[in-house]
């Protein structure tokens, strides 16, 4: 049995080399950039008007002018016009380029227009006001996005602005989700009193879909020959296998033996943690990887979020992050294991993140996932944890 830190190190050091592809910008949300993105011109690319109103030279205002003859209108999307009279003004619209010879904009709310002239209301005017200067935000050639950036709405906006209509992204791995066990039946089946519906595979599939991965779902009975045949075929067709069940010490837990017979190299089996102690991890060279989680739902759920998701992010080049929360009450845990305590997080009025224990009925208490939204990682070889102690947090339903 190895420690949580050892298991983490072994998993993260065995990464899948993902290919890269180009996708249309409209299909890029949720994908991960495999390219650097630079500003192709200044942001903004011209002196931009930020208020509907009039534009004029501040020098004319400084010289005492408060009424300006209007020479026309500068609309957004038009080439810049120029003042013919340095003491005149142009009406300007938000988003328009600032007209030539102008450097200041006063909004309509602070002027009166009559007989082709605009008169200021008397409010103090500052030179350059309501003008978004060219290059103020970013300069041409500045790196805006790096390899490993998760593409969300904000990144889509930047990609569109620089003309990246077909960005290069990392390909997603082909993943199979496999539940094992004779006690499982399909979601739409009516279970016998001694059976349960297969929920782990559905939960894993949903979690994968949130990362753009569309897995195939399988169910294999606890039969050595069936496992051998079906897993062999599934392994050929997929990059990653996520298994739930069949890795403990039960008489029908054939999975470790079958995987090794299929030439899957065991990296480790059993981690000093609760829940999820029987966790099994292996690979076929650097091409295929197998995460075999214990079958209890909390064990599967925790192992997926604590081990698989960081591994997937590392394969995609996403920089690791770590979140902490403060324990909201004293908590005791005796065994010399890392304990992943189910918690419900909340922010107090000062912005401090607190974690309220929601232990539930153990690793088989699936419904308790509704009352918690994260796991707090309690280090091994300690029994007492005090209120206010800051500990690593693994969130599955963010606030």
C-alpha positions, 0 to 999 in steps of 0.5 A: 500500500502506498501513500496518497502523495506517492500515488499522485506522483506516479499518476502525474508522471505517466501522461498520455501524449495527446494529438492536436487538431484545429476546430472551428471557433464555434466548437472550441468552448471547453477545449484546451489551447495547443497554441500561443495566441498573440495580439495581432494589433493594438487593443483597442486598435484606434482611439475609441469613443466610449460615450455618445456625445460630441468630440472636440479639441481640449485646447479650444475648451481651455481657451474658453470656448463653451459653445461649438458649431457642429460639423457633422457626425462620426458613426461607429464603423466609419473612417475617421473624419477631421475637423475643418474648424479647430473650434468646432465639434463633431457628434460621435457615437460609442465605438466610433473612431475619435475624429482627427483634431479631437481629443475629448468627448462630452456626453449628450447628457452634459450638452444642449444642442440648438441651431447647429451648435452644442453648448456645454452644461458647465460641468468640468471637462477633463482633457482626454475624457471618454476616449479609450486610447489606442493600445491602452489595454494590450500592445500588438505582439503581446501574448494573450493566451498560452498553451494549456488554457481552457477555452471559455467565453472570455477566451472565445472573445479574445480568439475572435478579436485576434481572428483565430477562427480555427484555433489549434487545440488538444485532442481529447482522449477516447475514454471507456467507462466500465462498471463491473458487478453481477448486482448491477442492472441498467438504469431503466430496469426494475432491480430485484431486492438484491440488485441496484441500478448502475449509477457509478458509470453514469456519474463518471460519464457526466463528469467526463462530459463536462470536460468535453469527453464523450465516453462509451459506457459498458457493464461487465459481469463478475466473470473472469472469461467475460472480463478477459474478452470484453476488456481486451476489446475495449482496451484496443479501442480506447486510450483510457479505461475508467473502471468501477468495482472488482478491485478489492479482495472479494472472491469475485474481484478478478479485475487486477488479475485480468488486467495484468493478463492483458499486458496492462502493467500495474503501477500500484494497487491499494492506496493508504486512504479512506475511502478508495483504498483498493484503487488500482492504476496501470498502463500499456506503455505510454499509450493506454491507461487504466484507472480502476476504482473501488465500486462503492460510489463515494470511493469511485467519485472521490478517486475520479476527482482526486486522481483522474481529473488532475491527470487529465488536466496535466495531459492537456497542459493545464497548470495545476491549482490547489484550493484550501478551505478551513474546517468549520468544526473539530473533527477526529479520525483515528486510522493512519490513513489520508481521509477524504472528508465529505464537506459542504463549503460556504463563504463567510462575509469576509470571503473565507471559505469554510468546510462543514463536515458531511460524513454521511453513512460511509462510502456506500452512501451515494445520496450524501453527495447531494448534501456535500459538494467537496472532499477535504483532504485530512493528512495521515497519522493524525487523529485530531483536526481543529476548527479553523485549520486550512486543508486541501479541498477537492471540489466537485460542485463549485459554489 
